Amino acid sequence: MTATPAARTGSSERLSQLLDEIELEPLQKQMLRERWLDQVRWMSAKSRQSRRYYYVLRLPTVIGGIAVPGLVSLTLATVNQPMFEVMRWVTFGFSLTVAILAGLDELFHFGDRWRHYRRTAEVLKTLGWQFLQLNGAFSRYPTHTAAYRPFTTRVEEVLGEDVEGYLGSVASEGSDRERHEIYH
């Protein structure tokens, strides 16, 4: 079951409220909101957007890829009939649409982007929950204040790995606009 936008917003708000409850300096809490929580929200939103674009491109490509051979068969069956010209243009249109959509999918890598953003968002969320609960990687720290620096260091490492991974796999042939998106 997919969460509604209100539920997603509520989740971010709950994380923000939890930040208010832990013992940290106000500046540290604000920095966590500005860097960690903002990146969780941004990565989650980019994941949802990329998934939507991926399905918008892939679904018609798959359906069209299945339909084209059938249309070719029908066109060949109507060679001596008045419907030949219509079937020929319908088949051409479907074929062209499938080729364009497949090309756009290959160019923009929305499926790869979706998985990349989702993975990074989940890693950041997991780190955040471990920090908030002082468990996992942060279980050896007695307080949030003591765990703050290791947490922020790990967040920056994850974000650095994200940039390298994105540039290495998703945007290997990407534009300057894509590189600008990563850093802003």
SETORVEX-116866 format. One record per residue: residue in one letter; x, y, z of N, C-alpha, C, O in turn. Coordinates in steps of 0.001 Angstrom, whole numbers, plus 500000, padded with zeros to 6 digits. Example, Ala and Ser with C-alpha at 12.3 -4.5 7.8 and 13.67 -1.06 7.14 Angstrom:
<tornus>
+----+--------+--------+--------+--------+--------+--------+--------+--------+--------+--------+--------+--------+
| aa |    n_x |    n_y |    n_z |   ca_x |   ca_y |   ca_z |    c_x |    c_y |    c_z |    o_x |    o_y |    o_z |
+----+--------+--------+--------+--------+--------+--------+--------+--------+--------+--------+--------+--------+
|  A | 513190 | 494310 | 507800 | 512300 | 495500 | 507800 | 513200 | 496700 | 507800 | 514236 | 496681 | 508465 |
|  S | 512850 | 497750 | 507080 | 513670 | 498940 | 507140 | 512900 | 500030 | 507870 | 513409 | 501138 | 508039 |
+----+--------+--------+--------+--------+--------+--------+--------+--------+--------+--------+--------+--------+
</tornus>
This chain:
<tornus>
+----+--------+--------+--------+--------+--------+--------+--------+--------+--------+--------+--------+--------+
| aa |    n_x |    n_y |    n_z |   ca_x |   ca_y |   ca_z |    c_x |    c_y |    c_z |    o_x |    o_y |    o_z |
+----+--------+--------+--------+--------+--------+--------+--------+--------+--------+--------+--------+--------+
|  M | 500834 | 498827 | 500000 | 500000 | 500000 | 500000 | 500880 | 501237 | 500000 | 501810 | 501324 | 500802 |
|  T | 500613 | 502196 | 499122 | 501404 | 503399 | 499004 | 500890 | 504446 | 499970 | 499684 | 504648 | 500109 |
|  A | 501824 | 505110 | 500636 | 501440 | 506159 | 501576 | 500949 | 507377 | 500822 | 501450 | 507695 | 499744 |
|  T | 499988 | 508044 | 501381 | 499465 | 509260 | 500773 | 500444 | 510397 | 501012 | 501288 | 510305 | 501903 |
|  P | 500344 | 511491 | 500213 | 501231 | 512627 | 500458 | 501123 | 513149 | 501890 | 502123 | 513568 | 502474 |
|  A | 499915 | 513127 | 502460 | 499749 | 513596 | 503833 | 500514 | 512698 | 504804 | 501115 | 513184 | 505762 |
|  A | 500490 | 511386 | 504555 | 501214 | 510459 | 505427 | 502716 | 510684 | 505313 | 503429 | 510630 | 506315 |
|  R | 503204 | 510936 | 504096 | 504627 | 511204 | 503915 | 505015 | 512481 | 504643 | 506043 | 512524 | 505320 |
|  T | 504201 | 513520 | 504508 | 504472 | 514769 | 505196 | 504456 | 514536 | 506693 | 505308 | 515055 | 507414 |
|  G | 503490 | 513755 | 507169 | 503399 | 513451 | 508582 | 504641 | 512756 | 509087 | 505099 | 513029 | 510196 |
|  S | 505196 | 511855 | 508285 | 506404 | 511138 | 508666 | 507557 | 512117 | 508848 | 508296 | 512025 | 509828 |
|  S | 507718 | 513043 | 507926 | 508773 | 514048 | 508036 | 508542 | 514939 | 509250 | 509478 | 515298 | 509964 |
|  E | 507297 | 515282 | 509465 | 506975 | 516105 | 510624 | 507260 | 515357 | 511927 | 507742 | 515947 | 512895 |
|  R | 506963 | 514066 | 511946 | 507250 | 513267 | 513145 | 508753 | 513205 | 513399 | 509193 | 513314 | 514543 |
|  L | 509538 | 513033 | 512347 | 510991 | 513028 | 512522 | 511468 | 514379 | 513053 | 512336 | 514442 | 513924 |
|  S | 510903 | 515436 | 512531 | 511252 | 516770 | 513006 | 510871 | 516949 | 514472 | 511630 | 517534 | 515245 |
|  Q | 509698 | 516445 | 514858 | 509267 | 516517 | 516258 | 510201 | 515705 | 517155 | 510517 | 516123 | 518269 |
|  L | 510637 | 514550 | 516667 | 511569 | 513742 | 517457 | 512886 | 514477 | 517669 | 513500 | 514371 | 518731 |
|  L | 513317 | 515219 | 516659 | 514532 | 516022 | 516818 | 514353 | 517042 | 517935 | 515300 | 517339 | 518663 |
|  D | 513141 | 517580 | 518073 | 512875 | 518544 | 519148 | 513000 | 517896 | 520525 | 513352 | 518565 | 521497 |
|  E | 512714 | 516600 | 520609 | 512669 | 515908 | 521894 | 514039 | 515467 | 522405 | 514198 | 515248 | 523606 |
|  I | 515017 | 515332 | 521535 | 516319 | 514846 | 521996 | 517148 | 516011 | 522529 | 516902 | 517174 | 522208 |
|  E | 518127 | 515668 | 523347 | 518955 | 516683 | 523964 | 520134 | 517024 | 523067 | 521154 | 516335 | 523042 |
|  L | 519954 | 518105 | 522341 | 521006 | 518682 | 521501 | 520872 | 520195 | 521575 | 519828 | 520718 | 521964 |
|  E | 521924 | 520883 | 521205 | 521862 | 522340 | 521124 | 520894 | 522737 | 519997 | 520776 | 522013 | 519008 |
|  P | 520211 | 523863 | 520132 | 519283 | 524299 | 519071 | 519955 | 524398 | 517700 | 519351 | 524043 | 516688 |
|  L | 521190 | 524874 | 517663 | 521907 | 524973 | 516387 | 522129 | 523594 | 515789 | 521991 | 523419 | 514578 |
|  Q | 522471 | 522610 | 516618 | 522673 | 521246 | 516123 | 521366 | 520683 | 515560 | 521365 | 520043 | 514508 |
|  K | 520268 | 520920 | 516255 | 518972 | 520448 | 515764 | 518636 | 521100 | 514424 | 518154 | 520441 | 513503 |
|  Q | 518897 | 522397 | 514330 | 518616 | 523100 | 513069 | 519496 | 522565 | 511948 | 519038 | 522422 | 510814 |
|  M | 520742 | 522271 | 512252 | 521637 | 521726 | 511227 | 521164 | 520351 | 510770 | 521248 | 520031 | 509584 |
|  L | 520669 | 519537 | 511695 | 520128 | 518231 | 511311 | 518912 | 518387 | 510409 | 518744 | 517638 | 509446 |
|  R | 518071 | 519356 | 510721 | 516904 | 519601 | 509857 | 517336 | 520074 | 508475 | 516793 | 519633 | 507462 |
|  E | 518302 | 520962 | 508440 | 518736 | 521561 | 507174 | 519519 | 520585 | 506300 | 519481 | 520690 | 505074 |
|  R | 520214 | 519658 | 506903 | 521036 | 518759 | 506090 | 520430 | 517361 | 505993 | 520080 | 516914 | 504901 |
|  W | 520303 | 516671 | 507119 | 519826 | 515280 | 507087 | 518353 | 515202 | 506690 | 518016 | 514529 | 505716 |
|  L | 517477 | 515874 | 507422 | 516049 | 515751 | 507162 | 515677 | 516337 | 505796 | 514823 | 515793 | 505096 |
|  D | 516313 | 517433 | 505425 | 516061 | 518012 | 504101 | 516465 | 517042 | 502998 | 515761 | 516924 | 501995 |
|  Q | 517584 | 516350 | 503167 | 518030 | 515389 | 502153 | 517118 | 514164 | 502105 | 516861 | 513626 | 501028 |
|  V | 516630 | 513723 | 503259 | 515675 | 512609 | 503269 | 514435 | 513004 | 502468 | 513961 | 512234 | 501633 |
|  R | 513919 | 514191 | 502721 | 512727 | 514667 | 501999 | 513006 | 514803 | 500511 | 512197 | 514376 | 499688 |
|  W | 514149 | 515398 | 500157 | 514488 | 515638 | 498747 | 514669 | 514321 | 498008 | 514140 | 514140 | 496911 |
|  M | 515421 | 513396 | 498615 | 515650 | 512098 | 497964 | 514341 | 511329 | 497802 | 514122 | 510691 | 496773 |
|  S | 513487 | 511385 | 498791 | 512197 | 510698 | 498705 | 511342 | 511300 | 497596 | 510714 | 510568 | 496831 |
|  A | 511315 | 512618 | 497503 | 510536 | 513277 | 496452 | 511094 | 512955 | 495067 | 510331 | 512686 | 494139 |
|  K | 512415 | 512981 | 494923 | 513028 | 512654 | 493631 | 512780 | 511196 | 493267 | 512601 | 510871 | 492093 |
|  S | 512767 | 510323 | 494258 | 512467 | 508914 | 494017 | 511049 | 508757 | 493473 | 510833 | 508060 | 492481 |
|  R | 510092 | 509403 | 494122 | 508697 | 509314 | 493663 | 508545 | 509892 | 492252 | 507843 | 509319 | 491419 |
|  Q | 509200 | 511023 | 491987 | 509118 | 511648 | 490666 | 509735 | 510736 | 489601 | 509151 | 510552 | 488533 |
|  S | 510892 | 510176 | 489882 | 511557 | 509299 | 488916 | 510749 | 508036 | 488675 | 510664 | 507559 | 487543 |
|  R | 510154 | 507489 | 489732 | 509311 | 506295 | 489571 | 508126 | 506609 | 488670 | 507776 | 505810 | 487801 |
|  R | 507514 | 507754 | 488867 | 506364 | 508154 | 488048 | 506777 | 508278 | 486579 | 506091 | 507754 | 485702 |
|  Y | 507883 | 508961 | 486303 | 508356 | 509115 | 484923 | 508717 | 507761 | 484318 | 508433 | 507494 | 483150 |
|  Y | 509344 | 506915 | 485126 | 509722 | 505589 | 484645 | 508494 | 504816 | 484182 | 508495 | 504237 | 483096 |
|  Y | 507454 | 504806 | 484998 | 506242 | 504079 | 484623 | 505524 | 504726 | 483446 | 504947 | 504029 | 482612 |
|  V | 505555 | 506049 | 483374 | 504919 | 506741 | 482248 | 505610 | 506365 | 480936 | 504953 | 506243 | 479902 |
|  L | 506910 | 506183 | 480973 | 507639 | 505782 | 479760 | 507582 | 504276 | 479515 | 507389 | 503845 | 478378 |
|  R | 507746 | 503484 | 480549 | 507860 | 502037 | 480367 | 506547 | 501345 | 480027 | 506522 | 500463 | 479168 |
|  L | 505469 | 501725 | 480677 | 504202 | 501032 | 480442 | 503782 | 501105 | 478975 | 503496 | 500065 | 478382 |
|  P | 503734 | 502298 | 478367 | 503377 | 502316 | 476943 | 504417 | 501629 | 476054 | 504072 | 501072 | 475011 |
|  T | 505699 | 501667 | 476466 | 506740 | 500997 | 475682 | 506512 | 499489 | 475677 | 506604 | 498846 | 474631 |
|  V | 506217 | 498937 | 476831 | 505971 | 497493 | 476919 | 504704 | 497114 | 476151 | 504707 | 496168 | 475363 |
|  I | 503632 | 497851 | 476385 | 502369 | 497550 | 475700 | 502528 | 497733 | 474189 | 502067 | 496904 | 473404 |
|  G | 503181 | 498820 | 473791 | 503400 | 499059 | 472368 | 504300 | 498010 | 471742 | 504084 | 497588 | 470606 |
|  G | 505322 | 497589 | 472500 | 506224 | 496549 | 472000 | 505493 | 495233 | 471753 | 505859 | 494463 | 470866 |
|  I | 504464 | 494989 | 472545 | 503650 | 493789 | 472348 | 502667 | 494000 | 471201 | 502400 | 493075 | 470434 |
|  A | 502128 | 495212 | 471080 | 501107 | 495496 | 470074 | 501666 | 495584 | 468654 | 500985 | 495201 | 467703 |
|  V | 502880 | 496075 | 468497 | 503438 | 496293 | 467155 | 503479 | 495018 | 466315 | 503037 | 495057 | 465167 |
|  P | 503984 | 493888 | 466820 | 503976 | 492680 | 465976 | 502555 | 492283 | 465545 | 502344 | 491828 | 464421 |
|  G | 501602 | 492458 | 466438 | 500214 | 492162 | 466075 | 499708 | 493094 | 464990 | 499017 | 492668 | 464065 |
|  L | 500056 | 494374 | 465106 | 499647 | 495337 | 464084 | 500311 | 495042 | 462742 | 499685 | 495191 | 461693 |
|  V | 501567 | 494627 | 462770 | 502258 | 494261 | 461526 | 501535 | 493091 | 460870 | 501327 | 493087 | 459657 |
|  S | 501157 | 492109 | 461662 | 500423 | 490958 | 461121 | 499097 | 491395 | 460515 | 498728 | 490940 | 459432 |
|  L | 498384 | 492271 | 461204 | 497102 | 492763 | 460667 | 497307 | 493570 | 459392 | 496521 | 493471 | 458450 |
|  T | 498355 | 494358 | 459372 | 498639 | 495163 | 458175 | 498932 | 494257 | 456984 | 498434 | 494483 | 455882 |
|  L | 499740 | 493235 | 457217 | 500051 | 492296 | 456141 | 498799 | 491551 | 455673 | 498678 | 491215 | 454495 |
|  A | 497881 | 491298 | 456584 | 496651 | 490584 | 456233 | 495687 | 491469 | 455438 | 494770 | 490961 | 454793 |
|  T | 495890 | 492790 | 455481 | 494974 | 493700 | 454782 | 495594 | 494296 | 453520 | 495121 | 495327 | 453041 |
|  V | 496645 | 493673 | 452965 | 497366 | 494226 | 451820 | 496437 | 494546 | 450653 | 496602 | 495585 | 450014 |
|  N | 495502 | 493716 | 450367 | 494624 | 493945 | 449217 | 493273 | 494532 | 449619 | 492306 | 494445 | 448862 |
|  Q | 493208 | 495119 | 450791 | 491931 | 495658 | 451262 | 492042 | 497171 | 451451 | 493142 | 497712 | 451560 |
|  P | 490890 | 497848 | 451489 | 490891 | 499308 | 451648 | 491514 | 499772 | 452976 | 491965 | 500915 | 453062 |
|  M | 491551 | 498935 | 453992 | 492092 | 499315 | 455302 | 493628 | 499301 | 455339 | 494227 | 499675 | 456348 |
|  F | 494257 | 498874 | 454248 | 495711 | 498742 | 454248 | 496412 | 500036 | 454648 | 497283 | 500014 | 455519 |
|  E | 496055 | 501160 | 454033 | 496711 | 502445 | 454324 | 496519 | 502846 | 455781 | 497457 | 503323 | 456421 |
|  V | 495323 | 502660 | 456308 | 495052 | 503006 | 457710 | 495915 | 502148 | 458632 | 496562 | 502658 | 459547 |
|  M | 495915 | 500847 | 458381 | 496688 | 499934 | 459228 | 498187 | 500223 | 459128 | 498917 | 500123 | 460114 |
|  R | 498625 | 500575 | 457948 | 500039 | 500889 | 457762 | 500431 | 502104 | 458602 | 501484 | 502092 | 459239 |
|  W | 499605 | 503149 | 458617 | 499904 | 504356 | 459381 | 499751 | 504127 | 460888 | 500519 | 504681 | 461675 |
|  V | 498780 | 503327 | 461291 | 498620 | 502993 | 462713 | 499839 | 502218 | 463198 | 500372 | 502493 | 464273 |
|  T | 500274 | 501249 | 462400 | 501451 | 500456 | 462762 | 502689 | 501338 | 462835 | 503488 | 501217 | 463764 |
|  F | 502848 | 502222 | 461860 | 503978 | 503156 | 461860 | 503942 | 504043 | 463103 | 504966 | 504242 | 463756 |
|  G | 502769 | 504574 | 463428 | 502623 | 505446 | 464598 | 502972 | 504730 | 465899 | 503691 | 505274 | 466737 |
|  F | 502461 | 503508 | 466069 | 502789 | 502733 | 467259 | 504287 | 502455 | 467328 | 504906 | 502609 | 468380 |
|  S | 504860 | 502046 | 466204 | 506292 | 501729 | 466179 | 507127 | 502954 | 466535 | 508074 | 502861 | 467317 |
|  L | 506780 | 504082 | 465971 | 507510 | 505317 | 466234 | 507369 | 505724 | 467702 | 508348 | 506121 | 468334 |
|  T | 506172 | 505628 | 468236 | 505942 | 505971 | 469645 | 506754 | 505077 | 470572 | 507376 | 505560 | 471518 |
|  V | 506750 | 503774 | 470301 | 507525 | 502836 | 471120 | 509006 | 503181 | 471050 | 509689 | 503184 | 472074 |
|  A | 509505 | 503467 | 469866 | 510926 | 503794 | 469708 | 511285 | 505084 | 470447 | 512334 | 505158 | 471087 |
|  I | 510433 | 506089 | 470366 | 510690 | 507359 | 471051 | 510686 | 507164 | 472571 | 511587 | 507637 | 473265 |
|  L | 509676 | 506470 | 473077 | 509596 | 506240 | 474520 | 510772 | 505411 | 475031 | 511316 | 505697 | 476098 |
|  A | 511162 | 504393 | 474281 | 512321 | 503577 | 474671 | 513594 | 504423 | 474657 | 514451 | 504277 | 475529 |
|  G | 513713 | 505301 | 473670 | 514874 | 506190 | 473599 | 514922 | 507159 | 474777 | 515988 | 507390 | 475348 |
|  L | 513776 | 507726 | 475143 | 513723 | 508629 | 476291 | 514070 | 507896 | 477589 | 514775 | 508426 | 478448 |
|  D | 513566 | 506680 | 477711 | 513877 | 505874 | 478891 | 515379 | 505613 | 478969 | 515968 | 505716 | 480045 |
|  E | 515992 | 505283 | 477862 | 517429 | 505031 | 477826 | 518222 | 506309 | 478107 | 519250 | 506267 | 478783 |
|  L | 517753 | 507427 | 477595 | 518455 | 508692 | 477772 | 518408 | 509184 | 479216 | 519428 | 509599 | 479767 |
|  F | 517236 | 509137 | 479820 | 517067 | 509732 | 481144 | 517228 | 508760 | 482307 | 517357 | 509206 | 483447 |
|  H | 517226 | 507466 | 482071 | 517469 | 506462 | 483116 | 516564 | 506634 | 484335 | 517036 | 506548 | 485469 |
|  F | 515287 | 506873 | 484118 | 514400 | 507107 | 485250 | 514304 | 505911 | 486192 | 514158 | 506095 | 487400 |
|  G | 514382 | 504703 | 485671 | 514361 | 503519 | 486527 | 515590 | 503468 | 487425 | 515487 | 503161 | 488613 |
|  D | 516746 | 503768 | 486857 | 517978 | 503803 | 487649 | 517926 | 504916 | 488681 | 518344 | 504734 | 489824 |
|  R | 517409 | 506072 | 488273 | 517289 | 507201 | 489203 | 516365 | 506843 | 490361 | 516675 | 507107 | 491522 |
|  W | 515235 | 506245 | 490032 | 514264 | 505863 | 491059 | 514935 | 504980 | 492106 | 514862 | 505257 | 493303 |
|  R | 515586 | 503921 | 491648 | 516236 | 503002 | 492586 | 517370 | 503691 | 493351 | 517549 | 503442 | 494543 |
|  H | 518126 | 504542 | 492685 | 519233 | 505253 | 493324 | 518730 | 506179 | 494435 | 519225 | 506127 | 495561 |
|  Y | 517755 | 507018 | 494118 | 517218 | 507947 | 495117 | 516540 | 507201 | 496268 | 516677 | 507588 | 497428 |
|  R | 515808 | 506131 | 495945 | 515119 | 505369 | 496993 | 516137 | 504749 | 497944 | 515962 | 504799 | 499162 |
|  R | 517198 | 504165 | 497392 | 518229 | 503546 | 498223 | 518862 | 504580 | 499146 | 519002 | 504332 | 500344 |
|  T | 519247 | 505738 | 498608 | 519898 | 506761 | 499428 | 518951 | 507285 | 500500 | 519360 | 507482 | 501644 |
|  A | 517692 | 507511 | 500143 | 516712 | 507980 | 501135 | 516576 | 506967 | 502260 | 516523 | 507347 | 503430 |
|  E | 516519 | 505688 | 501924 | 516361 | 504660 | 502956 | 517596 | 504546 | 503839 | 517470 | 504329 | 505044 |
|  V | 518789 | 504687 | 503261 | 520014 | 504653 | 504067 | 520018 | 505833 | 505040 | 520353 | 505670 | 506213 |
|  L | 519649 | 507019 | 504554 | 519601 | 508190 | 505427 | 518553 | 508033 | 506533 | 518796 | 508411 | 507679 |
|  K | 517393 | 507476 | 506191 | 516364 | 507249 | 507211 | 516851 | 506262 | 508265 | 516669 | 506483 | 509462 |
|  T | 517467 | 505177 | 507817 | 517967 | 504172 | 508748 | 518996 | 504778 | 509697 | 518946 | 504548 | 510905 |
|  L | 519927 | 505552 | 509144 | 520915 | 506220 | 509994 | 520231 | 507148 | 510997 | 520606 | 507203 | 512168 |
|  G | 519227 | 507870 | 510517 | 518504 | 508788 | 511393 | 517800 | 508078 | 512527 | 517857 | 508520 | 513674 |
|  W | 517130 | 506971 | 512213 | 516447 | 506215 | 513258 | 517452 | 505640 | 514245 | 517202 | 505642 | 515450 |
|  Q | 518578 | 505152 | 513753 | 519601 | 504639 | 514658 | 520121 | 505748 | 515574 | 520333 | 505534 | 516768 |
|  F | 520322 | 506929 | 515000 | 520784 | 508063 | 515802 | 519742 | 508448 | 516843 | 520065 | 508605 | 518020 |
|  L | 518500 | 508599 | 516415 | 517437 | 509016 | 517341 | 517245 | 508021 | 518480 | 516930 | 508410 | 519605 |
|  Q | 517434 | 506738 | 518187 | 517243 | 505703 | 519205 | 518554 | 505291 | 519896 | 518553 | 504472 | 520815 |
|  L | 519654 | 505866 | 519442 | 520982 | 505502 | 519943 | 521182 | 503985 | 519907 | 521573 | 503369 | 520898 |
|  N | 520906 | 503408 | 518750 | 521162 | 501978 | 518560 | 521937 | 501782 | 517268 | 522313 | 502755 | 516613 |
|  G | 522177 | 500530 | 516897 | 522940 | 500251 | 515679 | 524318 | 500881 | 515748 | 525056 | 500680 | 516712 |
|  A | 524657 | 501633 | 514733 | 525973 | 502272 | 514648 | 526215 | 503285 | 515765 | 527356 | 503678 | 516006 |
|  F | 525153 | 503709 | 516449 | 525286 | 504743 | 517480 | 525009 | 504221 | 518889 | 524832 | 505007 | 519821 |
|  S | 524973 | 502918 | 519043 | 524647 | 502326 | 520343 | 525757 | 502522 | 521376 | 525501 | 502445 | 522577 |
|  R | 526957 | 502769 | 520933 | 528062 | 502942 | 521891 | 528118 | 504342 | 522500 | 528908 | 504598 | 523408 |
|  Y | 527275 | 505247 | 521997 | 527272 | 506617 | 522511 | 526186 | 506770 | 523569 | 525043 | 506372 | 523345 |
|  P | 526532 | 507341 | 524716 | 525551 | 507437 | 525800 | 524493 | 508522 | 525585 | 523404 | 508445 | 526153 |
|  T | 524807 | 509529 | 524771 | 523867 | 510637 | 524557 | 523837 | 511021 | 523085 | 524721 | 510652 | 522311 |
|  H | 522820 | 511757 | 522723 | 522730 | 512267 | 521352 | 523840 | 513277 | 521080 | 524346 | 513375 | 519962 |
|  T | 524207 | 514016 | 522106 | 525299 | 514975 | 521949 | 526593 | 514247 | 521579 | 527335 | 514694 | 520705 |
|  A | 526853 | 513134 | 522244 | 528060 | 512354 | 521939 | 527973 | 511715 | 520553 | 528995 | 511555 | 519886 |
|  A | 526773 | 511348 | 520113 | 526590 | 510675 | 518815 | 526444 | 511660 | 517663 | 526491 | 511262 | 516499 |
|  Y | 526267 | 512934 | 517971 | 525993 | 513943 | 516938 | 527076 | 513993 | 515861 | 526774 | 513893 | 514672 |
|  R | 528309 | 514145 | 516266 | 529401 | 514273 | 515286 | 529568 | 513008 | 514440 | 529694 | 513122 | 513221 |
|  P | 529574 | 511796 | 515036 | 529648 | 510594 | 514194 | 528450 | 510469 | 513245 | 528599 | 510013 | 512111 |
|  F | 527273 | 510870 | 513707 | 526088 | 510816 | 512839 | 526238 | 511759 | 511658 | 526023 | 511357 | 510514 |
|  T | 526606 | 513010 | 511919 | 526725 | 513965 | 510810 | 527848 | 513575 | 509859 | 527753 | 513799 | 508653 |
|  T | 528908 | 512993 | 510404 | 529995 | 512506 | 509547 | 529486 | 511403 | 508626 | 529776 | 511400 | 507430 |
|  R | 528731 | 510474 | 509187 | 528196 | 509362 | 508383 | 527197 | 509858 | 507345 | 527179 | 509360 | 506219 |
|  V | 526365 | 510836 | 507709 | 525424 | 511422 | 506741 | 526194 | 512020 | 505572 | 525831 | 511803 | 504416 |
|  E | 527250 | 512767 | 505859 | 528042 | 513375 | 504786 | 528724 | 512313 | 503925 | 528853 | 512486 | 502713 |
|  E | 529160 | 511221 | 504544 | 529742 | 510123 | 503762 | 528708 | 509520 | 502820 | 529000 | 509261 | 501653 |
|  V | 527500 | 509298 | 503328 | 526427 | 508737 | 502501 | 526108 | 509678 | 501347 | 525931 | 509233 | 500213 |
|  L | 526035 | 510978 | 501630 | 525729 | 511941 | 500569 | 526863 | 512031 | 499553 | 526617 | 512201 | 498359 |
|  G | 528099 | 511918 | 500021 | 529239 | 511893 | 499099 | 529216 | 510654 | 498215 | 529471 | 510729 | 497014 |
|  E | 528903 | 509501 | 498833 | 528779 | 508259 | 498062 | 527629 | 508360 | 497067 | 527706 | 507837 | 495956 |
|  D | 526577 | 509031 | 497478 | 525428 | 509229 | 496596 | 525828 | 510006 | 495347 | 525477 | 509622 | 494231 |
|  V | 526554 | 511086 | 495536 | 526986 | 511901 | 494398 | 527884 | 511084 | 493475 | 527699 | 511092 | 492258 |
|  E | 528850 | 510384 | 494051 | 529750 | 509563 | 493242 | 528986 | 508465 | 492510 | 529234 | 508209 | 491332 |
|  G | 528062 | 507821 | 493207 | 527261 | 506768 | 492585 | 526384 | 507305 | 491479 | 526241 | 506673 | 490431 |
|  Y | 525798 | 508464 | 491702 | 524926 | 509066 | 490705 | 525736 | 509435 | 489465 | 525344 | 509122 | 488340 |
|  L | 526850 | 510093 | 489677 | 527676 | 510494 | 488531 | 528263 | 509286 | 487823 | 528442 | 509304 | 486606 |
|  G | 528563 | 508237 | 488578 | 529172 | 507057 | 487988 | 528214 | 506178 | 487223 | 528599 | 505563 | 486229 |
|  S | 526967 | 506105 | 487668 | 526064 | 505156 | 487018 | 524865 | 505825 | 486348 | 524567 | 505527 | 485192 |
|  V | 524195 | 506694 | 487031 | 522962 | 507260 | 486493 | 523233 | 508369 | 485496 | 522616 | 508409 | 484432 |
|  A | 524138 | 509264 | 485821 | 524366 | 510431 | 484973 | 525685 | 510343 | 484223 | 526293 | 511370 | 483923 |
|  S | 526136 | 509132 | 483916 | 527423 | 508992 | 483245 | 527464 | 509736 | 481922 | 528519 | 510202 | 481491 |
|  E | 526312 | 509844 | 481285 | 526232 | 510615 | 480056 | 525335 | 511828 | 480265 | 524760 | 512362 | 479316 |
|  G | 525222 | 512259 | 481533 | 524264 | 513300 | 481898 | 524695 | 514683 | 481487 | 525825 | 514918 | 481059 |
|  S | 523765 | 515576 | 481630 | 523985 | 516963 | 481254 | 524479 | 517772 | 482442 | 524504 | 517280 | 483571 |
|  D | 524868 | 519000 | 482189 | 525268 | 519906 | 483264 | 524099 | 520175 | 484200 | 524300 | 520381 | 485397 |
|  R | 522871 | 520176 | 483667 | 521684 | 520394 | 484486 | 521565 | 519295 | 485538 | 521231 | 519577 | 486689 |
|  E | 521834 | 518044 | 485157 | 521771 | 516935 | 486104 | 522816 | 517100 | 487191 | 522532 | 516855 | 488363 |
|  R | 524003 | 517506 | 486827 | 525056 | 517694 | 487825 | 524698 | 518838 | 488746 | 524985 | 518774 | 489942 |
|  H | 524071 | 519898 | 488217 | 523615 | 521012 | 489035 | 522584 | 520549 | 490048 | 522611 | 520988 | 491198 |
|  E | 521658 | 519655 | 489638 | 520619 | 519125 | 490531 | 521228 | 518437 | 491722 | 520697 | 518541 | 492828 |
|  I | 522315 | 517744 | 491535 | 522914 | 516938 | 492588 | 523412 | 517843 | 493729 | 523271 | 517502 | 494903 |
|  Y | 523976 | 518962 | 493382 | 524600 | 519798 | 494385 | 523671 | 520847 | 494953 | 524069 | 521603 | 495839 |
|  H | 522444 | 520914 | 494469 | 521518 | 521949 | 494966 | 520219 | 521374 | 495411 | 519337 | 522110 | 495853 |
+----+--------+--------+--------+--------+--------+--------+--------+--------+--------+--------+--------+--------+
</tornus>
